[in-house]
Amino acid sequence: MDRRSLIKHAGIAGVLAAGVAPAAHAQAAIRWRLATSFPKSLDTLFGSAELFAKAVGDATGGKFQISVHAGGEIIPAFGVVDGVQDGSVEMAYTAPYYFYGKDPTFCLACAVPFGMNARQMNAWLYEGNGLKLLREFYAKYNIVNFPGGNTGVQMGGWFRKEIKTVADLKGLKFRTNPFAGKVLEPFGVVPQNIPGADLYPALEKGTLDALEWVGPYDDLKLGFNKVAPYYYYPGWWEGGPGLDFYINTKAWDGLSAEYKAIVESAAARTNITMTARYDARNPAALKELVGLGTKLRPFSNEIMSAAFKSAQQIYGELNSSNPEWKKIYPDYAKFLADTNSWFRYSEGLFDRFMQQQKL
């Protein structure tokens, strides 16, 4: 069986497993620009876009070159949807929930409060209706999307003071994702949506009282522990946030079948690698942060329960008012409920037991 036939019959999983790249001679050399929403200092987030571009270049013998650009370099960090939509760049790499202001439905491609974990998200995207439903939504923005990574459940963030009750949240200037901010607003939180590159100075100068970014590995690199002593968990608004590659529809349609297969394969590889990197690097980083004096704190059950209730109210309102959300969220919610019923009997109990053991 030749390579092209193998790809046709084996699909992405087969290509990844076999390490076989599609034939690259079918299309002339092309160059794309990829705008990200992340600073170059983050080898997990910005580095994942670089990993993708390298995989595409390697598989095509250098004929398909993608230059990767940090947030603000050619397009503002939160302007990448517009950039891909109008064709200013061929593609972008971002966290879809940044675009809550355009439509909260974007968040279903990334994370919503008390939503899916990383494994559930991948299951819904690849084996459920997730990718199909999101493709229909993104088509309205002239975008073809590919899952491109998942950080796993994130931390709750860095706080200048202890947060024990809902009352302690009042007046808090908190950088978080827009959907989480909406959930927290009824408790007096003042949400801030600031790009990653600007977070440290904002916290240092007191423009922010608290912020959340990702988790120990990235947070240590960005130095948040130097200006805020309390590190809360879990990030209930991000149980398994996914990153997306956005490709302009015209640019995508202009690729040969072989190049399309390479892009899809490179995105799948990036998706797997990001979770592995965070799972491998976060433990040592957390240990280092604690050694430097970081004070770990869990969110209280009072705060978690109040936030859960607020989130469910918002979901109900969106189901009634937003047709795009209504097309996707019921499927998302049912898939989450079904997988939770399974994880409860298998993963949950096993994980809790193992985390109590001394190895």
C-alpha positions as CSV (number, residue, x, y, z in Angstrom):
1,M,0.0,0.0,0.0
2,D,1.5,3.4,-1.0
3,R,1.6,6.4,1.4
4,R,-1.4,8.2,-0.1
5,S,-3.6,5.1,0.1
6,L,-2.5,4.5,3.7
7,I,-3.6,8.1,4.7
8,K,-6.9,7.7,3.0
9,H,-7.7,4.4,4.7
10,A,-6.0,4.9,8.1
11,G,-7.0,8.4,8.9
12,I,-5.2,10.8,11.3
13,A,-4.7,8.2,14.1
14,G,-3.1,5.8,11.6
15,V,-0.8,8.5,10.3
16,L,0.3,9.5,13.8
17,A,0.8,5.9,14.9
18,A,2.7,4.9,11.9
19,G,4.8,8.1,11.7
20,V,4.0,8.3,8.0
21,A,3.8,11.8,6.4
22,P,1.7,12.4,3.3
23,A,3.4,13.0,0.0
24,A,4.4,16.6,-0.2
25,H,5.0,17.0,-3.9
26,A,1.3,17.6,-4.7
27,Q,1.4,21.4,-4.2
28,A,3.9,24.1,-4.8
29,A,5.7,25.8,-1.9
30,I,3.5,28.1,0.2
31,R,3.9,30.5,3.1
32,W,1.4,31.3,5.8
33,R,1.5,33.6,8.8
34,L,0.1,32.3,12.1
35,A,-0.9,35.0,14.7
36,T,-1.1,33.8,18.3
37,S,-2.7,35.4,21.5
38,F,0.4,34.5,23.6
39,P,3.8,35.9,24.5
40,K,7.0,34.2,23.2
41,S,8.1,33.6,26.8
42,L,5.5,30.8,27.2
43,D,7.0,27.6,25.7
44,T,3.8,25.7,26.4
45,L,1.3,28.0,24.7
46,F,3.4,30.0,22.1
47,G,5.6,26.9,21.9
48,S,2.7,24.7,20.8
49,A,2.1,27.0,17.8
50,E,5.8,26.6,17.0
51,L,5.5,22.8,17.4
52,F,2.6,22.8,14.9
53,A,4.4,24.9,12.3
54,K,7.5,22.7,12.6
55,A,5.5,19.5,12.1
56,V,3.9,20.9,9.0
57,G,7.2,22.1,7.6
58,D,8.9,18.8,8.3
59,A,6.1,16.7,6.8
60,T,6.2,18.7,3.6
61,G,10.0,18.8,3.2
62,G,10.0,22.6,3.9
63,K,7.5,23.4,1.1
64,F,4.8,24.5,3.5
65,Q,6.3,27.2,5.8
66,I,4.3,28.8,8.6
67,S,5.8,31.7,10.5
68,V,4.6,32.1,14.1
69,H,4.0,35.5,15.7
70,A,3.4,36.5,19.3
71,G,0.3,38.4,20.4
72,G,0.6,42.0,19.3
73,E,3.4,41.4,16.9
74,I,1.3,41.6,13.7
75,I,-2.2,41.4,15.2
76,P,-3.4,42.3,18.8
77,A,-3.7,39.2,21.0
78,F,-7.5,39.5,21.1
79,G,-7.8,40.5,17.5
80,V,-6.9,37.2,15.9
81,V,-10.5,36.1,15.1
82,D,-10.9,39.3,13.0
83,G,-7.5,38.8,11.4
84,V,-8.4,35.3,10.2
85,Q,-11.9,36.2,9.3
86,D,-10.9,39.0,7.0
87,G,-7.8,37.2,5.6
88,S,-5.2,39.5,7.1
89,V,-3.5,36.3,8.2
90,E,-4.1,32.7,7.1
91,M,-4.4,31.3,10.6
92,A,-4.3,31.9,14.3
93,Y,-3.8,30.1,17.6
94,T,-5.8,31.1,20.6
95,A,-8.1,30.3,23.5
96,P,-11.6,30.6,22.1
97,Y,-13.1,31.9,25.3
98,Y,-11.3,35.2,24.8
99,F,-14.0,36.0,22.3
100,Y,-16.9,35.8,24.7
101,G,-17.8,39.4,23.8
102,K,-18.4,38.3,20.2
103,D,-20.6,35.4,21.2
104,P,-20.5,33.3,24.4
105,T,-20.7,30.2,22.1
106,F,-17.0,30.6,21.4
107,C,-16.4,29.4,25.0
108,L,-17.8,26.0,24.2
109,A,-14.7,25.3,22.1
110,C,-12.5,26.1,25.1
111,A,-14.0,26.0,28.5
112,V,-17.1,27.0,30.5
113,P,-17.4,27.2,34.3
114,F,-17.9,23.7,35.8
115,G,-17.5,22.2,32.3
116,M,-15.5,19.3,30.9
117,N,-12.1,18.2,31.8
118,A,-9.4,17.6,29.1
119,R,-10.4,13.9,28.4
120,Q,-14.0,14.7,28.3
121,M,-13.4,17.6,26.0
122,N,-11.4,15.5,23.5
123,A,-14.0,12.7,23.7
124,W,-16.8,15.2,22.8
125,L,-14.8,16.8,20.0
126,Y,-13.5,13.7,18.3
127,E,-16.1,11.0,19.1
128,G,-19.2,13.1,20.0
129,N,-20.8,15.9,18.1
130,G,-18.4,18.6,19.3
131,L,-16.2,19.3,16.3
132,K,-19.1,19.0,13.9
133,L,-21.3,21.5,15.8
134,L,-18.4,24.0,16.3
135,R,-17.4,23.8,12.6
136,E,-20.9,24.9,11.8
137,F,-20.6,27.8,14.2
138,Y,-17.2,28.9,13.1
139,A,-18.2,28.8,9.4
140,K,-20.1,32.1,10.1
141,Y,-16.8,33.7,10.9
142,N,-15.1,32.4,7.8
143,I,-13.0,30.0,10.0
144,V,-12.1,26.3,9.9
145,N,-11.1,25.2,13.4
146,F,-8.8,22.4,14.7
147,P,-8.3,21.4,18.3
148,G,-4.7,22.3,19.2
149,G,-4.1,21.6,22.8
150,N,-5.5,21.4,26.3
151,T,-3.9,22.6,29.5
152,G,-5.9,20.3,31.8
153,V,-7.7,21.8,34.8
154,Q,-6.1,25.1,35.8
155,M,-5.4,26.7,39.1
156,G,-7.7,29.3,40.6
157,G,-5.1,32.1,40.5
158,W,-3.1,34.5,42.6
159,F,-4.6,36.7,45.3
160,R,-3.1,39.4,47.4
161,K,-5.4,38.5,50.3
162,E,-7.2,35.3,51.5
163,I,-10.6,34.7,50.0
164,K,-12.6,32.6,52.5
165,T,-16.2,33.6,51.8
166,V,-18.3,35.0,49.0
167,A,-18.3,38.3,50.9
168,D,-14.5,38.5,50.4
169,L,-15.0,38.7,46.7
170,K,-16.7,42.1,46.8
171,G,-14.8,44.8,44.9
172,L,-12.0,42.4,43.8
173,K,-10.3,43.4,40.6
174,F,-9.7,40.0,39.1
175,R,-8.2,39.1,35.8
176,T,-10.0,36.0,34.6
177,N,-11.6,34.8,31.4
178,P,-14.7,36.7,30.4
179,F,-17.2,33.8,31.1
180,A,-15.8,33.3,34.6
181,G,-16.0,37.0,35.1
182,K,-19.7,37.0,34.2
183,V,-20.3,34.2,36.8
184,L,-18.5,36.2,39.5
185,E,-20.0,39.6,38.8
186,P,-23.1,39.0,41.1
187,F,-20.7,38.7,44.0
188,G,-19.2,42.1,43.4
189,V,-16.1,41.0,41.5
190,V,-14.8,43.5,38.9
191,P,-13.6,41.2,36.0
192,Q,-10.6,42.2,33.9
193,N,-9.6,40.7,30.6
194,I,-5.9,41.4,30.1
195,P,-3.5,39.6,27.7
196,G,-0.8,37.4,29.3
197,A,2.1,39.7,28.5
198,D,0.6,42.5,30.6
199,L,-0.4,40.6,33.7
200,Y,2.7,40.8,35.9
201,P,2.9,44.7,35.8
202,A,-0.8,45.0,36.4
203,L,-0.6,42.8,39.5
204,E,2.6,44.5,40.7
205,K,1.2,48.0,40.4
206,G,-2.1,47.1,42.1
207,T,-4.2,47.5,38.9
208,L,-5.3,44.0,39.7
209,D,-6.0,42.5,43.1
210,A,-5.9,39.0,41.7
211,L,-5.3,37.1,38.5
212,E,-5.4,33.6,37.1
213,W,-3.4,32.4,34.1
214,V,-2.9,28.7,33.7
215,G,-1.0,26.7,36.3
216,P,2.3,26.3,38.2
217,Y,4.7,25.9,35.2
218,D,3.6,29.0,33.4
219,D,2.8,31.0,36.6
220,L,6.3,30.4,37.9
221,K,7.8,31.6,34.6
222,L,5.7,34.7,34.8
223,G,6.7,35.4,38.4
224,F,3.3,36.0,39.9
225,N,4.4,34.5,43.2
226,K,6.6,37.5,43.7
227,V,3.7,39.9,44.1
228,A,0.8,37.8,45.4
229,P,1.2,35.2,48.2
230,Y,-2.0,33.2,48.0
231,Y,-2.5,30.6,45.2
232,Y,-6.0,29.2,45.0
233,Y,-7.4,26.0,43.4
234,P,-9.1,24.7,41.4
235,G,-9.9,26.9,38.5
236,W,-13.5,25.8,38.4
237,W,-14.1,27.9,35.3
238,E,-11.5,25.9,33.3
239,G,-11.8,22.2,33.9
240,G,-10.2,21.4,30.6
241,P,-9.6,24.5,28.4
242,G,-8.9,23.7,24.8
243,L,-6.8,25.8,22.4
244,D,-7.8,26.2,18.8
245,F,-6.1,26.7,15.5
246,Y,-8.2,29.0,13.3
247,I,-7.7,28.8,9.5
248,N,-9.2,31.2,7.0
249,T,-11.7,29.3,4.9
250,K,-10.4,30.5,1.6
251,A,-6.8,29.6,2.6
252,W,-8.0,26.2,3.8
253,D,-9.9,25.5,0.6
254,G,-6.8,26.4,-1.4
255,L,-4.7,23.5,0.1
256,S,-4.3,20.2,-1.6
257,A,-5.8,17.1,0.0
258,E,-2.3,16.1,1.1
259,Y,-1.6,19.4,2.8
260,K,-4.9,19.3,4.5
261,A,-4.1,15.9,5.9
262,I,-0.7,17.2,7.1
263,V,-2.3,20.2,8.9
264,E,-4.9,18.0,10.6
265,S,-2.2,15.6,11.7
266,A,0.0,18.4,13.0
267,A,-2.9,19.9,15.0
268,A,-3.7,16.5,16.5
269,R,-0.1,16.0,17.5
270,T,-0.1,19.5,19.1
271,N,-3.3,18.7,21.0
272,I,-1.8,15.6,22.6
273,T,1.5,17.2,23.3
274,M,0.3,20.2,25.2
275,T,-1.6,18.2,27.8
276,A,1.4,15.9,28.2
277,R,3.7,18.9,28.7
278,Y,1.6,20.5,31.4
279,D,1.1,17.2,33.2
280,A,4.8,16.6,33.2
281,R,6.0,20.1,34.2
282,N,3.4,21.3,36.7
283,P,4.3,19.0,39.6
284,A,7.9,20.2,39.9
285,A,6.8,23.8,39.4
286,L,4.2,23.6,42.1
287,K,6.8,22.1,44.5
288,E,9.2,25.0,43.7
289,L,6.5,27.6,44.3
290,V,5.6,26.2,47.7
291,G,9.3,26.1,48.5
292,L,9.5,29.8,47.7
293,G,6.7,30.6,50.2
294,T,3.6,30.3,48.1
295,K,0.5,29.7,50.3
296,L,-1.8,27.1,48.7
297,R,-5.5,27.5,49.4
298,P,-8.6,25.7,48.2
299,F,-11.7,27.7,47.3
300,S,-14.3,27.2,50.0
301,N,-17.4,25.1,49.4
302,E,-19.4,28.3,49.9
303,I,-17.7,30.0,47.0
304,M,-17.7,26.9,44.7
305,S,-21.5,26.3,45.4
306,A,-22.4,30.0,44.8
307,A,-20.4,30.1,41.6
308,F,-22.0,26.8,40.4
309,K,-25.5,28.2,41.0
310,S,-24.6,31.5,39.2
311,A,-23.2,29.6,36.2
312,Q,-26.3,27.4,35.8
313,Q,-28.5,30.5,35.8
314,I,-26.4,32.0,33.0
315,Y,-26.6,28.8,31.0
316,G,-30.4,28.9,31.3
317,E,-30.5,32.5,30.1
318,L,-28.3,31.8,27.1
319,N,-30.4,28.8,26.2
320,S,-33.4,31.2,26.0
321,S,-31.7,34.2,24.3
322,N,-28.8,32.9,22.1
323,P,-29.7,30.6,19.2
324,E,-26.1,29.7,18.4
325,W,-25.5,28.7,22.1
326,K,-28.7,26.7,22.1
327,K,-27.6,24.7,19.0
328,I,-24.5,23.4,20.9
329,Y,-24.8,23.6,24.7
330,P,-27.5,21.0,25.2
331,D,-25.4,18.5,23.4
332,Y,-22.3,19.6,25.4
333,A,-24.2,19.3,28.7
334,K,-25.6,15.8,27.9
335,F,-22.2,14.5,26.9
336,L,-20.7,16.0,30.1
337,A,-23.4,14.3,32.3
338,D,-22.9,11.0,30.6
339,T,-19.1,11.0,31.0
340,N,-19.4,12.2,34.6
341,S,-21.6,9.2,35.4
342,W,-18.8,7.0,34.1
343,F,-15.8,8.8,35.6
344,R,-17.6,8.8,39.0
345,Y,-17.3,5.0,39.1
346,S,-13.9,4.6,37.6
347,E,-11.5,7.5,37.3
348,G,-12.8,9.4,40.3
349,L,-12.5,6.8,43.0
350,F,-9.2,5.4,41.6
351,D,-7.6,8.9,41.5
352,R,-8.8,9.7,45.0
353,F,-7.4,6.5,46.4
354,M,-4.0,6.8,44.6
355,Q,-3.5,10.4,45.6
356,Q,-3.7,9.3,49.3
357,Q,-1.0,6.7,48.9
358,K,2.7,7.1,49.5
359,L,4.6,5.8,46.5
